């Protein structure tokens, strides 16, 4: 089952905050992820949603990009 979690994504020069997202087990490569504040999460996958450093994730939309 997917968990809906709100988290912030910190990239090189861009920061996406308060992103409410489903939490699949298989994400893509992300530089740095923070969950609701300062809780750092190890690297997790983001491939299905694209690169957060270049494109804002589409809420509830699964982009099948490889």
Secondary structure as the mmCIF struct_conf table of DSSP 4:
data_model
#
loop_
_struct_conf.conf_type_id
_struct_conf.id
_struct_conf.beg_label_comp_id
_struct_conf.beg_label_asym_id
_struct_conf.beg_label_seq_id
_struct_conf.end_label_comp_id
_struct_conf.end_label_asym_id
_struct_conf.end_label_seq_id
HELX_LH_PP_P HELX_LH_PP_P1 UNK A 2 UNK A 2
STRN STRN1 UNK A 3 UNK A 10
BEND BEND1 UNK A 12 UNK A 13
STRN STRN2 UNK A 15 UNK A 23
BEND BEND2 UNK A 25 UNK A 25
BEND BEND3 UNK A 31 UNK A 31
STRN STRN3 UNK A 33 UNK A 35
TURN_TY1_P TURN_TY1_P1 UNK A 36 UNK A 38
STRN STRN4 UNK A 39 UNK A 41
HELX_RH_3T_P HELX_RH_3T_P1 UNK A 47 UNK A 49
TURN_TY1_P TURN_TY1_P2 UNK A 52 UNK A 54
BEND BEND4 UNK A 55 UNK A 55
HELX_LH_PP_P HELX_LH_PP_P2 UNK A 56 UNK A 58
TURN_TY1_P TURN_TY1_P3 UNK A 59 UNK A 60
#
